[in-house]
């Protein structure tokens, strides 16, 4: 045996080296997948009840109870208005799918959606105004600063 044979590295095609490489690659992919699953935040619910609850969590206790109470009182009206707005938006989609396209029907559907959105906004904003009128000054200030992570608040 010469010194060249004694110092040579084992062949990378041996079964043991292939097994080690395959195991390392699989562990790498499992680690990356686990990291992505753990790291990916889930989006918070976007419905109005969830948003009111997130707002209430940032208010003083008495003020959050006031907000929740006002929302509970108006919840049916708010959700009905939101349903009408969603239906109007579905109307726009339905007009867009029709053949032949009818521009007048599209404009009518857009106007209905605009009106439904304004009705929804008015009902929701009236509830918020009533609740704010019943809150303490610190509650109204906390409400003005919501959401706390807004870039406009950091200026």
CNS distance restraints for C-alpha pairs under 8 A (distance, minus, plus):
assign (resid   1 and name CA) (resid   5 and name CA) 6.30 0.50 0.50
assign (resid   1 and name CA) (resid   6 and name CA) 7.13 0.50 0.50
assign (resid   2 and name CA) (resid   6 and name CA) 6.56 0.50 0.50
assign (resid   3 and name CA) (resid   7 and name CA) 6.19 0.50 0.50
assign (resid   4 and name CA) (resid   8 and name CA) 6.04 0.50 0.50
assign (resid  10 and name CA) (resid  14 and name CA) 7.81 0.50 0.50
assign (resid  11 and name CA) (resid  17 and name CA) 7.89 0.50 0.50
assign (resid  12 and name CA) (resid  17 and name CA) 5.68 0.50 0.50
assign (resid  12 and name CA) (resid  18 and name CA) 7.07 0.50 0.50
assign (resid  13 and name CA) (resid  17 and name CA) 6.46 0.50 0.50
assign (resid  13 and name CA) (resid  18 and name CA) 6.32 0.50 0.50
assign (resid  14 and name CA) (resid  18 and name CA) 6.35 0.50 0.50
assign (resid  15 and name CA) (resid  19 and name CA) 6.08 0.50 0.50
assign (resid  16 and name CA) (resid  20 and name CA) 6.23 0.50 0.50
assign (resid  17 and name CA) (resid  21 and name CA) 6.13 0.50 0.50
assign (resid  18 and name CA) (resid  22 and name CA) 6.06 0.50 0.50
assign (resid  19 and name CA) (resid  23 and name CA) 6.09 0.50 0.50
assign (resid  20 and name CA) (resid  24 and name CA) 6.14 0.50 0.50
assign (resid  21 and name CA) (resid  25 and name CA) 6.15 0.50 0.50
assign (resid  22 and name CA) (resid  26 and name CA) 6.13 0.50 0.50
assign (resid  23 and name CA) (resid  27 and name CA) 6.13 0.50 0.50
assign (resid  24 and name CA) (resid  28 and name CA) 6.16 0.50 0.50
assign (resid  25 and name CA) (resid  29 and name CA) 6.37 0.50 0.50
assign (resid  26 and name CA) (resid  30 and name CA) 6.16 0.50 0.50
assign (resid  27 and name CA) (resid  31 and name CA) 6.06 0.50 0.50
assign (resid  28 and name CA) (resid  32 and name CA) 6.25 0.50 0.50
assign (resid  29 and name CA) (resid  33 and name CA) 6.09 0.50 0.50
assign (resid  30 and name CA) (resid  34 and name CA) 6.08 0.50 0.50
assign (resid  31 and name CA) (resid  35 and name CA) 6.08 0.50 0.50
assign (resid  32 and name CA) (resid  36 and name CA) 6.23 0.50 0.50
assign (resid  33 and name CA) (resid  37 and name CA) 6.21 0.50 0.50
assign (resid  34 and name CA) (resid  38 and name CA) 6.13 0.50 0.50
assign (resid  35 and name CA) (resid  39 and name CA) 5.88 0.50 0.50
assign (resid  36 and name CA) (resid  40 and name CA) 5.85 0.50 0.50
assign (resid  45 and name CA) (resid  50 and name CA) 6.06 0.50 0.50
assign (resid  45 and name CA) (resid  51 and name CA) 7.72 0.50 0.50
assign (resid  46 and name CA) (resid  50 and name CA) 6.48 0.50 0.50
assign (resid  46 and name CA) (resid  51 and name CA) 6.58 0.50 0.50
assign (resid  47 and name CA) (resid  51 and name CA) 6.42 0.50 0.50
assign (resid  48 and name CA) (resid  52 and name CA) 6.09 0.50 0.50
assign (resid  49 and name CA) (resid  53 and name CA) 6.18 0.50 0.50
assign (resid  50 and name CA) (resid  54 and name CA) 6.22 0.50 0.50
assign (resid  51 and name CA) (resid  55 and name CA) 6.21 0.50 0.50
assign (resid  52 and name CA) (resid  56 and name CA) 6.05 0.50 0.50
assign (resid  52 and name CA) (resid  67 and name CA) 7.79 0.50 0.50
assign (resid  52 and name CA) (resid  68 and name CA) 7.44 0.50 0.50
assign (resid  52 and name CA) (resid  71 and name CA) 7.76 0.50 0.50
assign (resid  53 and name CA) (resid  57 and name CA) 6.23 0.50 0.50
assign (resid  53 and name CA) (resid  68 and name CA) 7.41 0.50 0.50
assign (resid  54 and name CA) (resid  58 and name CA) 6.97 0.50 0.50
assign (resid  55 and name CA) (resid  59 and name CA) 6.94 0.50 0.50
assign (resid  55 and name CA) (resid 143 and name CA) 7.22 0.50 0.50
assign (resid  55 and name CA) (resid 146 and name CA) 6.93 0.50 0.50
assign (resid  55 and name CA) (resid 147 and name CA) 7.50 0.50 0.50
assign (resid  56 and name CA) (resid  63 and name CA) 7.64 0.50 0.50
assign (resid  56 and name CA) (resid  64 and name CA) 4.50 0.50 0.50
assign (resid  56 and name CA) (resid  65 and name CA) 7.65 0.50 0.50
assign (resid  56 and name CA) (resid  67 and name CA) 6.59 0.50 0.50
assign (resid  56 and name CA) (resid  68 and name CA) 7.07 0.50 0.50
assign (resid  57 and name CA) (resid  64 and name CA) 6.77 0.50 0.50
assign (resid  58 and name CA) (resid  64 and name CA) 7.86 0.50 0.50
assign (resid  58 and name CA) (resid 142 and name CA) 6.79 0.50 0.50
assign (resid  58 and name CA) (resid 143 and name CA) 7.76 0.50 0.50
assign (resid  58 and name CA) (resid 146 and name CA) 7.77 0.50 0.50
assign (resid  59 and name CA) (resid  63 and name CA) 5.98 0.50 0.50
assign (resid  59 and name CA) (resid  64 and name CA) 5.35 0.50 0.50
assign (resid  59 and name CA) (resid 139 and name CA) 5.51 0.50 0.50
assign (resid  59 and name CA) (resid 142 and name CA) 5.94 0.50 0.50
assign (resid  59 and name CA) (resid 143 and name CA) 6.99 0.50 0.50
assign (resid  60 and name CA) (resid  64 and name CA) 6.08 0.50 0.50
assign (resid  60 and name CA) (resid 138 and name CA) 7.55 0.50 0.50
assign (resid  60 and name CA) (resid 139 and name CA) 5.99 0.50 0.50
assign (resid  61 and name CA) (resid  65 and name CA) 6.30 0.50 0.50
assign (resid  62 and name CA) (resid  66 and name CA) 6.33 0.50 0.50
assign (resid  62 and name CA) (resid 135 and name CA) 7.90 0.50 0.50
assign (resid  63 and name CA) (resid  67 and name CA) 6.21 0.50 0.50
assign (resid  63 and name CA) (resid 134 and name CA) 7.94 0.50 0.50
assign (resid  63 and name CA) (resid 135 and name CA) 5.32 0.50 0.50
assign (resid  63 and name CA) (resid 136 and name CA) 6.83 0.50 0.50
assign (resid  63 and name CA) (resid 139 and name CA) 5.76 0.50 0.50
assign (resid  64 and name CA) (resid  68 and name CA) 6.06 0.50 0.50
assign (resid  65 and name CA) (resid  69 and name CA) 5.95 0.50 0.50
assign (resid  66 and name CA) (resid  70 and name CA) 6.19 0.50 0.50
assign (resid  66 and name CA) (resid 131 and name CA) 6.17 0.50 0.50
assign (resid  66 and name CA) (resid 134 and name CA) 7.07 0.50 0.50
assign (resid  66 and name CA) (resid 135 and name CA) 6.96 0.50 0.50
assign (resid  67 and name CA) (resid  71 and name CA) 6.13 0.50 0.50
assign (resid  67 and name CA) (resid 128 and name CA) 7.47 0.50 0.50
assign (resid  67 and name CA) (resid 131 and name CA) 5.38 0.50 0.50
assign (resid  67 and name CA) (resid 132 and name CA) 7.72 0.50 0.50
assign (resid  68 and name CA) (resid  72 and name CA) 6.03 0.50 0.50
assign (resid  69 and name CA) (resid  73 and name CA) 6.23 0.50 0.50
assign (resid  70 and name CA) (resid  74 and name CA) 6.34 0.50 0.50
assign (resid  70 and name CA) (resid 127 and name CA) 6.37 0.50 0.50
assign (resid  70 and name CA) (resid 128 and name CA) 7.88 0.50 0.50
assign (resid  70 and name CA) (resid 130 and name CA) 7.59 0.50 0.50
assign (resid  70 and name CA) (resid 131 and name CA) 6.04 0.50 0.50
assign (resid  71 and name CA) (resid  75 and name CA) 5.43 0.50 0.50
assign (resid  71 and name CA) (resid 127 and name CA) 6.70 0.50 0.50
assign (resid  74 and name CA) (resid  78 and name CA) 6.08 0.50 0.50
assign (resid  74 and name CA) (resid 127 and name CA) 6.95 0.50 0.50
assign (resid  75 and name CA) (resid  79 and name CA) 5.96 0.50 0.50
assign (resid  76 and name CA) (resid  80 and name CA) 5.99 0.50 0.50
assign (resid  77 and name CA) (resid  81 and name CA) 6.13 0.50 0.50
assign (resid  77 and name CA) (resid 123 and name CA) 7.42 0.50 0.50
assign (resid  78 and name CA) (resid  82 and name CA) 6.20 0.50 0.50
assign (resid  78 and name CA) (resid 120 and name CA) 6.59 0.50 0.50
assign (resid  78 and name CA) (resid 123 and name CA) 6.18 0.50 0.50
assign (resid  78 and name CA) (resid 124 and name CA) 6.13 0.50 0.50
assign (resid  79 and name CA) (resid  83 and name CA) 6.07 0.50 0.50
assign (resid  80 and name CA) (resid  84 and name CA) 6.29 0.50 0.50
assign (resid  81 and name CA) (resid  85 and name CA) 6.27 0.50 0.50
assign (resid  81 and name CA) (resid 116 and name CA) 7.07 0.50 0.50
assign (resid  81 and name CA) (resid 119 and name CA) 6.67 0.50 0.50
assign (resid  81 and name CA) (resid 120 and name CA) 4.89 0.50 0.50
assign (resid  81 and name CA) (resid 123 and name CA) 7.75 0.50 0.50
assign (resid  82 and name CA) (resid  86 and name CA) 6.16 0.50 0.50
assign (resid  82 and name CA) (resid 116 and name CA) 7.96 0.50 0.50
assign (resid  82 and name CA) (resid 117 and name CA) 7.69 0.50 0.50
assign (resid  82 and name CA) (resid 120 and name CA) 5.80 0.50 0.50
assign (resid  83 and name CA) (resid  87 and name CA) 6.11 0.50 0.50
assign (resid  84 and name CA) (resid  88 and name CA) 6.17 0.50 0.50
assign (resid  84 and name CA) (resid 116 and name CA) 6.18 0.50 0.50
assign (resid  85 and name CA) (resid  89 and name CA) 6.29 0.50 0.50
assign (resid  85 and name CA) (resid 113 and name CA) 5.97 0.50 0.50
assign (resid  85 and name CA) (resid 116 and name CA) 4.75 0.50 0.50
assign (resid  85 and name CA) (resid 117 and name CA) 5.49 0.50 0.50
assign (resid  85 and name CA) (resid 120 and name CA) 7.14 0.50 0.50
assign (resid  86 and name CA) (resid  90 and name CA) 6.23 0.50 0.50
assign (resid  87 and name CA) (resid  91 and name CA) 6.24 0.50 0.50
assign (resid  88 and name CA) (resid  92 and name CA) 6.58 0.50 0.50
assign (resid  88 and name CA) (resid 109 and name CA) 6.80 0.50 0.50
assign (resid  88 and name CA) (resid 110 and name CA) 7.89 0.50 0.50
assign (resid  88 and name CA) (resid 112 and name CA) 6.11 0.50 0.50
assign (resid  88 and name CA) (resid 113 and name CA) 4.69 0.50 0.50
assign (resid  88 and name CA) (resid 116 and name CA) 6.96 0.50 0.50
assign (resid  89 and name CA) (resid  93 and name CA) 6.57 0.50 0.50
assign (resid  89 and name CA) (resid 109 and name CA) 7.82 0.50 0.50
assign (resid  89 and name CA) (resid 110 and name CA) 7.87 0.50 0.50
assign (resid  89 and name CA) (resid 113 and name CA) 5.78 0.50 0.50
assign (resid  90 and name CA) (resid  94 and name CA) 6.17 0.50 0.50
assign (resid  91 and name CA) (resid  95 and name CA) 6.24 0.50 0.50
assign (resid  91 and name CA) (resid 109 and name CA) 6.04 0.50 0.50
assign (resid  92 and name CA) (resid  96 and name CA) 6.28 0.50 0.50
assign (resid  92 and name CA) (resid 106 and name CA) 6.47 0.50 0.50
assign (resid  92 and name CA) (resid 109 and name CA) 5.28 0.50 0.50
assign (resid  92 and name CA) (resid 110 and name CA) 6.39 0.50 0.50
assign (resid  92 and name CA) (resid 113 and name CA) 7.81 0.50 0.50
assign (resid  93 and name CA) (resid  97 and name CA) 6.40 0.50 0.50
assign (resid  94 and name CA) (resid  98 and name CA) 6.60 0.50 0.50
assign (resid  95 and name CA) (resid 101 and name CA) 7.38 0.50 0.50
assign (resid  95 and name CA) (resid 102 and name CA) 7.43 0.50 0.50
assign (resid  95 and name CA) (resid 105 and name CA) 6.77 0.50 0.50
assign (resid  95 and name CA) (resid 106 and name CA) 5.93 0.50 0.50
assign (resid  95 and name CA) (resid 109 and name CA) 7.53 0.50 0.50
assign (resid  96 and name CA) (resid 101 and name CA) 6.84 0.50 0.50
assign (resid  96 and name CA) (resid 106 and name CA) 7.21 0.50 0.50
assign (resid  97 and name CA) (resid 101 and name CA) 7.78 0.50 0.50
assign (resid  98 and name CA) (resid 102 and name CA) 7.78 0.50 0.50
assign (resid 102 and name CA) (resid 106 and name CA) 6.31 0.50 0.50
assign (resid 103 and name CA) (resid 107 and name CA) 6.22 0.50 0.50
assign (resid 104 and name CA) (resid 108 and name CA) 6.19 0.50 0.50
assign (resid 105 and name CA) (resid 109 and name CA) 6.11 0.50 0.50
assign (resid 106 and name CA) (resid 110 and name CA) 6.15 0.50 0.50
assign (resid 107 and name CA) (resid 111 and name CA) 6.16 0.50 0.50
assign (resid 108 and name CA) (resid 112 and name CA) 6.25 0.50 0.50
assign (resid 109 and name CA) (resid 113 and name CA) 6.23 0.50 0.50
assign (resid 110 and name CA) (resid 114 and name CA) 6.15 0.50 0.50
assign (resid 111 and name CA) (resid 115 and name CA) 6.18 0.50 0.50
assign (resid 112 and name CA) (resid 116 and name CA) 6.08 0.50 0.50
assign (resid 113 and name CA) (resid 117 and name CA) 6.02 0.50 0.50
assign (resid 114 and name CA) (resid 118 and name CA) 6.19 0.50 0.50
assign (resid 115 and name CA) (resid 119 and name CA) 6.20 0.50 0.50
assign (resid 116 and name CA) (resid 120 and name CA) 6.19 0.50 0.50
assign (resid 117 and name CA) (resid 121 and name CA) 6.10 0.50 0.50
assign (resid 118 and name CA) (resid 122 and name CA) 6.06 0.50 0.50
assign (resid 119 and name CA) (resid 123 and name CA) 6.30 0.50 0.50
assign (resid 120 and name CA) (resid 124 and name CA) 6.20 0.50 0.50
assign (resid 121 and name CA) (resid 125 and name CA) 5.81 0.50 0.50
assign (resid 122 and name CA) (resid 126 and name CA) 5.89 0.50 0.50
assign (resid 123 and name CA) (resid 127 and name CA) 6.37 0.50 0.50
assign (resid 124 and name CA) (resid 128 and name CA) 6.34 0.50 0.50
assign (resid 125 and name CA) (resid 129 and name CA) 6.01 0.50 0.50
assign (resid 126 and name CA) (resid 130 and name CA) 6.13 0.50 0.50
assign (resid 127 and name CA) (resid 131 and name CA) 6.17 0.50 0.50
assign (resid 128 and name CA) (resid 132 and name CA) 6.00 0.50 0.50
assign (resid 129 and name CA) (resid 133 and name CA) 6.13 0.50 0.50
assign (resid 130 and name CA) (resid 134 and name CA) 6.61 0.50 0.50
assign (resid 131 and name CA) (resid 135 and name CA) 6.42 0.50 0.50
assign (resid 132 and name CA) (resid 139 and name CA) 7.80 0.50 0.50
assign (resid 132 and name CA) (resid 140 and name CA) 6.02 0.50 0.50
assign (resid 135 and name CA) (resid 139 and name CA) 5.74 0.50 0.50
assign (resid 135 and name CA) (resid 140 and name CA) 6.34 0.50 0.50
assign (resid 136 and name CA) (resid 140 and name CA) 6.36 0.50 0.50
assign (resid 137 and name CA) (resid 141 and name CA) 6.14 0.50 0.50
assign (resid 138 and name CA) (resid 142 and name CA) 6.12 0.50 0.50
assign (resid 139 and name CA) (resid 143 and name CA) 6.11 0.50 0.50
assign (resid 140 and name CA) (resid 144 and name CA) 6.13 0.50 0.50
assign (resid 141 and name CA) (resid 145 and name CA) 6.38 0.50 0.50
assign (resid 142 and name CA) (resid 146 and name CA) 6.40 0.50 0.50
assign (resid 145 and name CA) (resid 153 and name CA) 6.74 0.50 0.50
assign (resid 146 and name CA) (resid 150 and name CA) 7.50 0.50 0.50
assign (resid 148 and name CA) (resid 153 and name CA) 7.27 0.50 0.50
assign (resid 149 and name CA) (resid 153 and name CA) 7.43 0.50 0.50
assign (resid 150 and name CA) (resid 154 and name CA) 7.20 0.50 0.50
assign (resid 151 and name CA) (resid 155 and name CA) 7.21 0.50 0.50
